[in-house]
Structures are given as C-alpha cells and as structure tokens.
Amino acid sequence: MTNFEDRFWSSRDGLKLHFRDYPGPEAGDGGGVPVLCLHGLTRNARDFDVLAPRLATARRVLCPDMRGRGDSEYAKDSASYTPMQYCEDVLELLEQEGIDRFVAIGTSLGGLMTMGLATVIPQRIAGAVINDVGPRLEPAGLARIKDYVGQGRSYPTWVHAARGIEAAQGAAHPGQPLDFWIGMAKRVMTLTSNGRIAFDYDMKIAEPFLDFDVDSQPDLWPAWDALAGRPVLILRGALSDLLTQATLAEMVRRVPGAEALTLADTGHAPTLDEPESVAAIERLLERVP
C-alpha cells in the first residue's frame, strides 16, 4: 500500500488543519494532475484509505480533514462549520501546496464543496467526481442525516461500534458482512482517551446543519453548471435518498459529456471502494489533460 505523510496547514482564523499527502510515483517529479479528495459531513480523510493509495500510483493525492474532523482542530465558533468556510480552508491548502490545477473527488458534502469551488476557481478544476449529491437535496435524505448527526454515541468495542453503524445505515448498504461495518467504523470513529469508541468529529458540526431549512434550499444549479467544460463523473447509489434519478438526469443534461454511474444495492453514499466506482474514476482521470 502506498504510504502517506500526515501534514498540516492553517486556516485564516488560526486552526491547525490536517491532511494526508500521498506523494505519487515520484514526489516532486510531476505525474498526473493532483487529486483532492473531499469527504462527507461526518467523515474524514480515512474515507479514502482504499481509493487514495490506488490513485497515488500515478499522481499525488491529498485527503484533508475538514475543520472539526479527524486530526484537524475543532472550530472555536460552531457557526464556521459551513460549506463556504470549508471551501475557504481548502483554498488555503491549495495555496500552501502551490497547486494550480487539480481533480476534485467529493462525497456528499465534498461534492457540494466541489461545486462551490467551481464557482470561485473554475479554471483550476481539471476534472470532478461528484459522489451521490447534486444541486437538489432531497428532504428525506436531509431528514435522515439530521436524525443522527451530532448524537455523540460511543461503544465499548469495534464490533459494538460496527453493529451500531449497521443499525443506522444498513439500508444504504444491504447485505454487507460484519467486516464491512468494522471497516466503516474504523474510518468514521476513533478510540478515545476513556477507552470508548466514538465518532471522530466535533458534535457541534450539527448546529448549522440542524438550522438548515430543507424547504428553502439555495439555487445550486449555477454552481453545478460551473463544472461544464471538463471531465465530470457523477456517482449515485440506486437506493439513495439524497440524489434522485430525476436530478441525476438533469445534471447530465446540463453538463454535456458528464458520465453518470448508478450503483445497484447501494444508498447514500457509495464508498468508492466498489470496483465499478474505481474503474469509472480511473476512466475520468485518463480524460484529464
């Protein structure tokens, strides 16, 4: 497995933020356009611990922990836990690392961040993978996320943690064995100082999200349209309650040439470990100039 380096950058408001840096085939010697992997709301850089090493055989891969997640510092003000702020933090990372162009791979919140970045620095996005999210967010999916984000549960063992996650998310990944759920638990949870296993994020990230009015969503279609003119891949779980088939079809219509892939027996969100997902991502990277 390709090794990564734990590295850090600073936000404008003084937080020490962490990212995994997979240097690629020859550090400092080019390779393909770098890849920036952006995780979901309650997730972290470990979400890409299978995909990133594979992609790093040909290019540099950066997997940041957004503020309040993983090894990044928690925000002093929970009001800063917003997609706009996360995008600003990412811009600081790109500046530090001198990255002019990159391919974004964004899951859920990370996909919304990718669209947000496209409105600010469209010329720097060389390609994009949007994982199970779109300009229209379905109320059912948002309500489900509101039910669990910020709950702060903890467990005595990894098996207990895995069973807890399966109870909450089993409908999105039906029929998966215990090993799958243990793997997911180790991505999204951590062993705390008191010996319990808990979710690896600041519970206060829930505060701005819970205040979000499902019935008055902003118009995100212009942000989606900003991705036109470059290779784009949209992944959708066939069981997704956040991205509908109708929204996916409209996304493809508005961004000509975008590839859409729907994964059977999967809800929100595909893990990006699926063979079909990996193959589609590698196809997209081959199209990046």
C-alpha contacts under 8 A as a table, 3 or more apart, distances in Angstrom:
res1	aa1	res2	aa2	distance
1	M	53	P	6.20
1	M	54	R	7.99
2	T	22	Y	7.31
2	T	53	P	4.97
2	T	54	R	7.57
2	T	56	A	7.03
2	T	57	T	7.51
3	N	22	Y	6.50
3	N	53	P	7.35
4	F	20	R	5.98
4	F	21	D	5.25
4	F	22	Y	4.41
4	F	23	P	6.96
5	E	20	R	5.73
5	E	21	D	5.09
5	E	22	Y	6.52
6	D	18	H	7.04
6	D	19	F	6.10
6	D	20	R	4.96
6	D	21	D	6.43
7	R	18	H	5.77
7	R	19	F	5.39
7	R	20	R	6.19
7	R	21	D	6.75
8	F	16	K	6.53
8	F	17	L	5.35
8	F	18	H	4.37
8	F	19	F	5.88
9	W	16	K	5.96
9	W	17	L	5.25
9	W	18	H	6.47
9	W	19	F	7.89
9	W	92	E	7.67
9	W	93	L	6.14
9	W	96	Q	7.30
10	S	14	G	5.96
10	S	15	L	5.50
10	S	16	K	4.87
10	S	17	L	5.82
10	S	89	D	7.96
10	S	92	E	7.34
10	S	93	L	7.73
11	S	14	G	5.24
11	S	15	L	5.20
11	S	16	K	6.78
11	S	17	L	7.08
11	S	89	D	5.46
11	S	92	E	6.52
12	R	15	L	7.50
12	R	89	D	7.42
12	R	92	E	7.66
15	L	67	R	7.70
15	L	72	S	7.81
15	L	73	E	5.92
15	L	74	Y	7.64
15	L	75	A	7.10
16	K	72	S	6.15
16	K	73	E	5.65
17	L	64	P	7.83
17	L	65	D	6.86
17	L	66	M	7.19
17	L	67	R	6.37
17	L	71	D	7.17
17	L	72	S	4.22
17	L	73	E	5.97
18	H	64	P	5.97
18	H	65	D	5.59
18	H	66	M	7.86
18	H	70	G	7.89
18	H	71	D	5.63
18	H	72	S	4.85
19	F	45	A	7.03
19	F	62	L	6.62
19	F	63	C	5.37
19	F	64	P	3.88
19	F	65	D	5.72
20	R	45	A	6.87
20	R	62	L	5.73
20	R	63	C	5.01
20	R	64	P	6.16
21	D	60	R	7.48
21	D	61	V	6.11
21	D	62	L	4.80
21	D	63	C	6.62
22	Y	52	A	7.39
22	Y	53	P	7.10
22	Y	56	A	6.10
22	Y	60	R	5.61
22	Y	61	V	4.98
22	Y	62	L	6.21
23	P	26	E	7.13
23	P	27	A	5.13
23	P	28	G	7.95
23	P	56	A	6.89
23	P	59	R	7.28
23	P	60	R	4.69
23	P	61	V	6.60
24	G	27	A	5.91
24	G	31	G	7.02
24	G	56	A	4.54
24	G	57	T	5.67
24	G	58	A	5.88
24	G	59	R	4.47
24	G	60	R	4.19
24	G	61	V	6.95
25	P	31	G	6.77
25	P	56	A	6.78
25	P	57	T	5.42
25	P	58	A	5.69
25	P	59	R	6.39
25	P	60	R	7.68
26	E	29	D	5.16
26	E	30	G	7.08
26	E	31	G	7.25
27	A	30	G	7.32
27	A	60	R	7.82
30	G	33	V	7.94
30	G	59	R	7.58
31	G	58	A	5.92
31	G	59	R	4.96
31	G	60	R	7.34
32	G	58	A	6.29
32	G	59	R	4.80
32	G	60	R	7.46
33	V	59	R	6.47
33	V	60	R	7.47
33	V	101	R	6.71
33	V	102	F	5.58
33	V	103	V	6.81
33	V	126	A	7.73
33	V	288	V	7.78
34	P	59	R	5.70
34	P	60	R	4.78
34	P	61	V	5.71
34	P	62	L	7.61
34	P	99	I	7.87
34	P	101	R	7.36
34	P	102	F	5.00
34	P	103	V	6.28
35	V	59	R	7.31
35	V	60	R	6.31
35	V	61	V	4.69
35	V	62	L	6.23
35	V	102	F	5.54
35	V	103	V	4.69
35	V	104	A	5.89
35	V	105	I	7.21
36	L	61	V	6.00
36	L	62	L	4.98
36	L	63	C	6.12
36	L	64	P	7.98
36	L	102	F	6.60
36	L	103	V	6.05
36	L	104	A	4.86
36	L	105	I	6.16
37	C	45	A	7.80
37	C	48	F	7.29
37	C	61	V	7.38
37	C	62	L	6.21
37	C	63	C	4.93
37	C	64	P	7.11
37	C	104	A	6.01
37	C	105	I	4.77
37	C	106	G	6.00
37	C	110	G	7.80
38	L	45	A	7.70
38	L	63	C	6.61
38	L	64	P	6.79
38	L	104	A	7.29
38	L	105	I	6.03
38	L	106	G	4.62
38	L	107	T	6.38
38	L	109	L	7.83
38	L	110	G	4.47
38	L	111	G	7.37
38	L	113	M	7.75
39	H	43	R	5.80
39	H	44	N	5.72
39	H	45	A	6.59
39	H	47	D	6.64
39	H	65	D	7.72
39	H	66	M	7.96
39	H	106	G	6.12
39	H	107	T	5.34
39	H	108	S	7.27
39	H	109	L	6.73
39	H	110	G	5.03
40	G	43	R	5.15
40	G	44	N	7.28
40	G	106	G	7.65
40	G	107	T	5.31
40	G	108	S	5.10
40	G	109	L	4.64
40	G	110	G	5.45
41	L	108	S	7.27
41	L	109	L	5.48
41	L	110	G	7.82
42	T	69	R	7.44
42	T	149	V	7.18
42	T	188	V	7.40
42	T	200	D	7.92
42	T	201	Y	6.52
43	R	46	R	7.81
43	R	47	D	6.64
43	R	69	R	7.01
43	R	70	G	7.94
43	R	187	R	7.61
43	R	188	V	5.60
43	R	200	D	7.70
43	R	201	Y	7.62
44	N	47	D	5.88
44	N	64	P	7.36
44	N	65	D	5.05
44	N	66	M	7.01
44	N	69	R	5.84
44	N	70	G	5.58
44	N	187	R	7.51
44	N	188	V	6.86
44	N	200	D	7.93
45	A	48	F	6.14
45	A	49	D	7.48
45	A	63	C	5.10
45	A	64	P	5.53
45	A	65	D	5.19
45	A	70	G	7.22
46	R	49	D	5.06
46	R	187	R	5.22
46	R	188	V	7.51
47	D	50	V	7.96
47	D	187	R	5.87
47	D	188	V	7.58
47	D	271	T	7.65
48	F	51	L	5.18
48	F	52	A	5.42
48	F	63	C	7.33
48	F	272	L	7.66
49	D	52	A	5.74
49	D	53	P	6.82
50	V	53	P	6.13
50	V	54	R	6.91
50	V	273	D	6.47
51	L	54	R	5.37
51	L	55	L	6.34
51	L	272	L	6.67
51	L	273	D	6.31
51	L	278	V	7.30
52	A	55	L	5.19
52	A	56	A	5.97
52	A	61	V	6.29
52	A	63	C	7.97
53	P	56	A	4.95
53	P	57	T	6.82
54	R	57	T	5.82
55	L	58	A	6.04
55	L	59	R	6.46
55	L	60	R	7.87
55	L	61	V	7.14
55	L	282	E	7.89
56	A	59	R	4.89
56	A	60	R	5.48
56	A	61	V	5.85
65	D	68	G	7.90
65	D	69	R	5.63
65	D	70	G	5.80
65	D	71	D	6.72
65	D	72	S	5.85
66	M	69	R	5.66
66	M	70	G	7.89
66	M	72	S	6.67
66	M	86	Y	6.49
66	M	89	D	7.95
67	R	72	S	5.43
67	R	73	E	5.94
67	R	74	Y	5.81
67	R	75	A	6.40
67	R	81	Y	7.51
67	R	86	Y	7.34
68	G	72	S	5.96
68	G	73	E	5.65
68	G	74	Y	3.99
68	G	75	A	6.05
68	G	81	Y	7.96
68	G	201	Y	5.55
68	G	202	D	5.07
68	G	205	I	7.15
69	R	72	S	5.67
69	R	73	E	7.38
69	R	74	Y	7.20
69	R	200	D	6.07
69	R	201	Y	4.31
69	R	202	D	6.46
70	G	200	D	5.52
70	G	201	Y	6.21
74	Y	202	D	6.33
75	A	78	S	6.10
75	A	80	S	6.96
75	A	81	Y	7.56
77	D	80	S	5.87
78	S	81	Y	5.62
78	S	204	K	5.84
78	S	205	I	6.38
78	S	207	E	6.87
78	S	208	P	7.31
79	A	82	T	7.12
79	A	207	E	7.56
79	A	208	P	6.15
80	S	85	Q	6.09
81	Y	85	Q	6.73
81	Y	86	Y	7.32
81	Y	205	I	5.66
81	Y	208	P	6.65
82	T	85	Q	5.32
82	T	86	Y	6.30
82	T	208	P	7.04
83	P	86	Y	5.00
83	P	87	C	6.15
83	P	109	L	7.41
83	P	112	L	7.37
83	P	113	M	6.01
83	P	116	G	7.88
84	M	87	C	5.20
84	M	88	E	6.38
84	M	113	M	7.63
84	M	116	G	7.39
85	Q	88	E	4.99
85	Q	89	D	6.22
86	Y	89	D	5.02
86	Y	90	V	6.25
86	Y	113	M	7.36
87	C	90	V	5.03
87	C	91	L	6.25
87	C	113	M	6.03
87	C	116	G	7.04
87	C	117	L	6.42
88	E	91	L	5.10
88	E	92	E	6.53
89	D	92	E	5.19
89	D	93	L	6.53
90	V	93	L	4.94
90	V	94	L	6.26
91	L	94	L	5.09
91	L	95	E	6.15
92	E	95	E	5.03
92	E	96	Q	6.18
93	L	96	Q	5.14
93	L	97	E	6.21
94	L	97	E	5.21
94	L	98	G	5.89
94	L	99	I	5.16
94	L	100	D	7.49
95	E	98	G	5.13
95	E	99	I	6.59
99	I	102	F	7.06
100	D	124	R	5.88
101	R	123	Q	7.70
101	R	124	R	4.34
101	R	125	I	5.67
101	R	126	A	6.00
102	F	124	R	6.42
102	F	125	I	5.36
102	F	126	A	5.46
102	F	127	G	7.21
103	V	125	I	5.88
103	V	126	A	5.24
103	V	127	G	4.67
103	V	128	A	5.54
103	V	129	V	7.92
104	A	114	T	6.43
104	A	125	I	7.04
104	A	127	G	6.45
104	A	128	A	4.78
104	A	129	V	6.21
105	I	110	G	7.41
105	I	111	G	7.19
105	I	114	T	7.70
105	I	128	A	5.82
105	I	129	V	4.56
105	I	130	I	6.28
105	I	131	N	7.57
106	G	109	L	7.13
106	G	110	G	3.92
106	G	111	G	3.98
106	G	112	L	7.45
106	G	113	M	7.30
106	G	114	T	6.28
106	G	128	A	7.78
106	G	129	V	6.12
106	G	130	I	5.27
106	G	131	N	5.91
107	T	110	G	4.71
107	T	111	G	5.13
107	T	130	I	6.29
107	T	131	N	4.48
107	T	132	D	6.63
107	T	133	V	7.36
107	T	269	A	7.37
108	S	111	G	5.07
108	S	112	L	6.56
108	S	130	I	7.61
108	S	131	N	5.96
108	S	132	D	5.86
108	S	133	V	5.09
108	S	269	A	7.31
109	L	112	L	5.05
109	L	113	M	6.21
109	L	133	V	7.77
110	G	113	M	4.89
110	G	114	T	6.16
110	G	130	I	7.95
111	G	114	T	4.95
111	G	115	M	6.41
111	G	129	V	7.60
111	G	130	I	4.95
111	G	131	N	6.26
111	G	132	D	7.92
111	G	133	V	6.30
111	G	134	G	7.59
112	L	115	M	5.15
112	L	116	G	6.18
112	L	133	V	7.22
112	L	134	G	7.32
112	L	135	P	7.89
113	M	116	G	4.84
113	M	117	L	6.07
114	T	117	L	5.10
114	T	118	A	6.21
114	T	128	A	7.48
114	T	130	I	7.74
115	M	118	A	4.99
115	M	119	T	6.67
115	M	223	A	5.13
115	M	224	W	5.58
115	M	226	A	7.27
115	M	227	L	7.03
116	G	119	T	5.39
116	G	120	V	6.85
116	G	223	A	6.07
117	L	120	V	5.14
117	L	121	I	5.78
117	L	122	P	6.95
118	A	121	I	5.43
118	A	122	P	4.32
118	A	123	Q	7.97
118	A	125	I	6.86
118	A	223	A	6.61
118	A	224	W	7.92
118	A	226	A	5.59
118	A	227	L	6.02
119	T	122	P	5.97
119	T	223	A	5.68
119	T	226	A	5.91
121	I	124	R	5.59
121	I	125	I	7.11
122	P	125	I	5.60
122	P	226	A	6.75
122	P	227	L	7.12
123	Q	126	A	7.49
125	I	128	A	7.25
126	A	230	R	6.29
126	A	231	P	7.37
126	A	288	V	6.35
126	A	289	P	7.57
127	G	230	R	5.49
127	G	231	P	4.84
127	G	232	V	5.73
127	G	284	L	7.61
127	G	285	L	7.67
127	G	288	V	6.34
128	A	227	L	7.72
128	A	230	R	7.86
128	A	231	P	6.55
128	A	232	V	4.86
128	A	233	L	6.35
129	V	232	V	5.85
129	V	233	L	4.72
129	V	234	I	5.88
129	V	235	L	7.46
129	V	281	I	7.24
130	I	133	V	6.64
130	I	134	G	7.82
130	I	232	V	7.72
130	I	233	L	6.24
130	I	234	I	4.86
130	I	235	L	6.22
131	N	234	I	6.00
131	N	235	L	4.78
131	N	236	R	6.36
131	N	269	A	7.04
131	N	270	P	7.11
132	D	234	I	7.21
132	D	235	L	5.54
132	D	236	R	4.52
132	D	237	G	6.50
132	D	240	S	7.33
132	D	242	L	7.19
132	D	243	L	5.91
132	D	268	H	6.41
132	D	269	A	5.78
132	D	270	P	7.21
133	V	136	R	7.89
133	V	137	L	7.11
133	V	236	R	7.64
133	V	242	L	6.47
133	V	243	L	5.37
134	G	137	L	6.50
134	G	224	W	7.72
134	G	243	L	6.20
134	G	247	T	7.06
134	G	248	L	7.33
134	G	251	M	7.61
135	P	219	D	7.27
135	P	220	L	4.70
135	P	221	W	5.34
135	P	223	A	7.78
135	P	224	W	6.50
135	P	247	T	7.84
136	R	217	Q	7.92
136	R	220	L	7.18
136	R	221	W	7.99
136	R	243	L	7.34
136	R	247	T	6.81
137	L	141	G	7.39
137	L	142	L	7.11
137	L	217	Q	8.00
137	L	242	L	5.52
137	L	243	L	6.44
138	E	141	G	5.50
138	E	142	L	6.42
138	E	241	D	6.57
138	E	242	L	4.76
138	E	243	L	6.47
138	E	244	T	7.55
139	P	142	L	5.08
139	P	143	A	5.98
139	P	214	V	6.02
139	P	215	D	7.77
139	P	242	L	7.48
140	A	143	A	5.15
140	A	144	R	6.25
140	A	241	D	6.08
140	A	242	L	6.99
141	G	144	R	5.12
141	G	145	I	6.34
141	G	240	S	7.87
141	G	241	D	4.68
141	G	242	L	4.50
142	L	145	I	5.18
142	L	146	K	6.18
142	L	214	V	7.27
142	L	242	L	6.94
143	A	146	K	5.03
143	A	147	D	6.34
144	R	147	D	5.17
144	R	148	Y	7.05
145	I	148	Y	5.57
145	I	149	V	5.98
146	K	149	V	5.58
146	K	206	A	7.83
146	K	209	F	7.50
146	K	210	L	6.21
148	Y	151	Q	5.73
149	V	203	M	7.49
149	V	206	A	5.71
150	G	202	D	7.72
150	G	203	M	4.33
150	G	204	K	6.55
150	G	205	I	6.95
150	G	206	A	5.12
151	Q	203	M	7.05
152	G	198	A	7.05
152	G	199	F	6.76
152	G	203	M	6.41
153	R	198	A	6.30
153	R	199	F	7.28
154	S	161	A	7.42
154	S	196	R	6.07
154	S	197	I	5.29
154	S	198	A	4.42
154	S	199	F	7.23
155	Y	158	W	7.42
155	Y	160	H	5.90
155	Y	161	A	5.43
155	Y	196	R	5.63
155	Y	197	I	5.04
155	Y	198	A	6.60
156	P	160	H	6.58
156	P	161	A	7.56
156	P	195	G	7.43
156	P	196	R	5.20
156	P	197	I	6.19
157	T	160	H	5.21
157	T	161	A	6.28
157	T	196	R	7.37
157	T	197	I	6.71
158	W	161	A	4.87
158	W	162	A	5.99
158	W	182	I	6.45
158	W	185	A	7.08
158	W	186	K	7.73
158	W	197	I	7.12
159	V	162	A	4.98
159	V	163	R	6.17
159	V	182	I	6.46
160	H	163	R	5.15
160	H	164	G	6.17
161	A	164	G	5.02
161	A	165	I	6.30
161	A	182	I	7.47
161	A	185	A	6.19
161	A	197	I	7.00
162	A	165	I	5.21
162	A	166	E	6.11
162	A	178	L	7.24
162	A	181	W	4.83
162	A	182	I	4.81
162	A	183	G	7.98
162	A	184	M	7.30
162	A	185	A	5.40
163	R	166	E	4.93
163	R	167	A	6.10
163	R	178	L	7.87
163	R	181	W	7.10
164	G	167	A	5.16
164	G	168	A	6.49
165	I	168	A	5.12
165	I	169	Q	5.89
165	I	170	G	7.50
165	I	181	W	6.96
165	I	185	A	6.96
166	E	169	Q	5.13
166	E	170	G	4.60
166	E	181	W	6.34
167	A	170	G	5.68
168	A	171	A	7.92
169	Q	172	A	5.53
169	Q	173	H	6.96
170	G	173	H	5.26
170	G	174	P	5.58
170	G	175	G	7.96
171	A	174	P	5.44
171	A	267	G	7.20
172	A	239	L	6.60
172	A	240	S	7.28
172	A	265	D	7.65
172	A	266	T	5.39
172	A	267	G	3.91
172	A	268	H	5.84
172	A	269	A	7.34
173	H	176	Q	6.23
173	H	265	D	6.68
173	H	266	T	5.24
173	H	267	G	6.32
174	P	265	D	6.65
174	P	266	T	7.29
176	Q	180	F	6.11
176	Q	181	W	7.48
177	P	180	F	5.54
177	P	181	W	6.98
178	L	181	W	5.21
178	L	182	I	6.18
179	D	182	I	5.06
179	D	183	G	6.08
180	F	183	G	5.16
180	F	184	M	6.30
181	W	184	M	4.95
181	W	185	A	6.04
182	I	185	A	4.96
182	I	186	K	6.24
183	G	186	K	5.24
183	G	187	R	6.44
184	M	187	R	5.08
184	M	188	V	6.34
185	A	188	V	5.35
185	A	189	M	5.49
186	K	189	M	5.42
186	K	190	T	6.73
188	V	199	F	5.98
188	V	200	D	5.92
189	M	197	I	6.45
189	M	198	A	5.28
189	M	199	F	4.13
189	M	200	D	4.77
190	T	197	I	5.50
190	T	198	A	5.58
190	T	199	F	6.21
190	T	200	D	5.54
191	L	195	G	6.16
191	L	196	R	5.88
191	L	197	I	4.55
191	L	198	A	6.53
192	T	195	G	5.41
192	T	196	R	5.51
192	T	197	I	5.94
192	T	198	A	6.69
193	S	196	R	7.43
201	Y	205	I	7.77
202	D	205	I	5.89
203	M	206	A	6.09
204	K	207	E	5.47
205	I	208	P	6.68
205	I	209	F	7.10
206	A	209	F	5.13
206	A	210	L	5.83
207	E	210	L	5.34
207	E	211	D	6.46
208	P	211	D	5.13
208	P	212	F	6.51
209	F	212	F	5.19
213	D	216	S	5.57
213	D	217	Q	6.79
214	V	217	Q	5.97
219	D	222	P	7.21
220	L	223	A	5.28
220	L	224	W	6.48
221	W	224	W	4.98
221	W	225	D	6.09
222	P	225	D	4.92
222	P	226	A	6.25
223	A	226	A	5.19
223	A	227	L	7.37
224	W	227	L	5.75
224	W	228	A	7.82
224	W	251	M	7.58
225	D	228	A	5.64
225	D	254	R	6.58
225	D	255	V	6.47
227	L	230	R	6.66
227	L	232	V	7.51
227	L	255	V	7.28
228	A	232	V	7.96
228	A	254	R	7.89
228	A	255	V	5.03
228	A	256	P	7.13
229	G	255	V	7.61
229	G	256	P	7.97
230	R	288	V	7.77
231	P	257	G	7.30
231	P	258	A	6.53
231	P	284	L	6.30
231	P	287	R	6.46
231	P	288	V	6.51
232	V	257	G	7.51
232	V	258	A	4.84
232	V	259	E	6.35
232	V	284	L	7.07
233	L	258	A	5.69
233	L	259	E	4.78
233	L	260	A	5.89
233	L	261	L	7.65
233	L	280	A	7.59
233	L	281	I	7.37
233	L	284	L	6.84
234	I	248	L	7.85
234	I	258	A	7.27
234	I	259	E	6.19
234	I	260	A	4.77
234	I	261	L	6.27
235	L	260	A	6.03
235	L	261	L	5.00
235	L	262	T	5.92
235	L	263	L	7.48
235	L	270	P	7.63
235	L	277	S	7.47
236	R	240	S	6.94
236	R	243	L	7.01
236	R	248	L	8.00
236	R	260	A	7.71
236	R	261	L	6.25
236	R	262	T	4.68
236	R	263	L	6.18
236	R	267	G	7.84
236	R	268	H	7.89
236	R	269	A	7.48
236	R	270	P	7.17
237	G	240	S	5.00
237	G	262	T	5.57
237	G	263	L	4.90
237	G	264	A	6.50
237	G	265	D	7.27
237	G	266	T	4.66
237	G	267	G	4.54
237	G	268	H	6.09
237	G	269	A	6.31
237	G	270	P	6.03
238	A	262	T	5.72
238	A	263	L	5.57
238	A	264	A	5.24
238	A	265	D	6.32
238	A	266	T	5.74
238	A	267	G	6.09
239	L	264	A	7.54
239	L	265	D	6.46
239	L	266	T	5.44
239	L	267	G	4.13
239	L	268	H	7.23
240	S	243	L	5.87
240	S	244	T	6.93
240	S	266	T	7.09
240	S	267	G	4.04
240	S	268	H	4.86
240	S	269	A	7.11
241	D	244	T	6.96
241	D	267	G	7.00
241	D	268	H	6.71
242	L	268	H	6.90
243	L	247	T	6.54
243	L	248	L	6.98
244	T	247	T	5.27
244	T	248	L	6.25
245	Q	248	L	4.99
245	Q	249	A	6.15
246	A	249	A	5.14
246	A	250	E	6.37
247	T	250	E	5.11
247	T	251	M	6.19
248	L	251	M	5.03
248	L	252	V	6.35
248	L	260	A	7.61
249	A	252	V	5.21
249	A	253	R	6.22
250	E	253	R	4.95
250	E	254	R	6.18
251	M	254	R	5.28
251	M	255	V	6.24
252	V	255	V	5.31
252	V	256	P	6.26
252	V	257	G	7.46
252	V	258	A	5.70
252	V	259	E	7.34
252	V	260	A	7.14
253	R	256	P	6.09
255	V	258	A	5.86
261	L	277	S	7.94
261	L	280	A	7.89
263	L	266	T	5.98
263	L	270	P	7.59
263	L	276	E	7.79
266	T	269	A	7.21
266	T	270	P	6.37
267	G	270	P	6.75
270	P	273	D	7.88
270	P	274	E	7.62
271	T	274	E	6.84
272	L	277	S	5.52
272	L	278	V	6.38
273	D	277	S	6.76
273	D	278	V	6.47
274	E	277	S	5.19
274	E	278	V	6.26
275	P	278	V	5.17
275	P	279	A	6.08
276	E	279	A	5.19
276	E	280	A	6.14
277	S	280	A	5.15
277	S	281	I	6.14
278	V	281	I	5.14
278	V	282	E	6.15
279	A	282	E	5.13
279	A	283	R	6.19
280	A	283	R	5.01
280	A	284	L	6.28
281	I	284	L	5.07
281	I	285	L	6.29
282	E	285	L	5.06
282	E	286	E	6.30
283	R	286	E	5.18
283	R	287	R	6.70
284	L	287	R	5.21
284	L	288	V	6.72
285	L	288	V	5.22
286	E	289	P	7.94
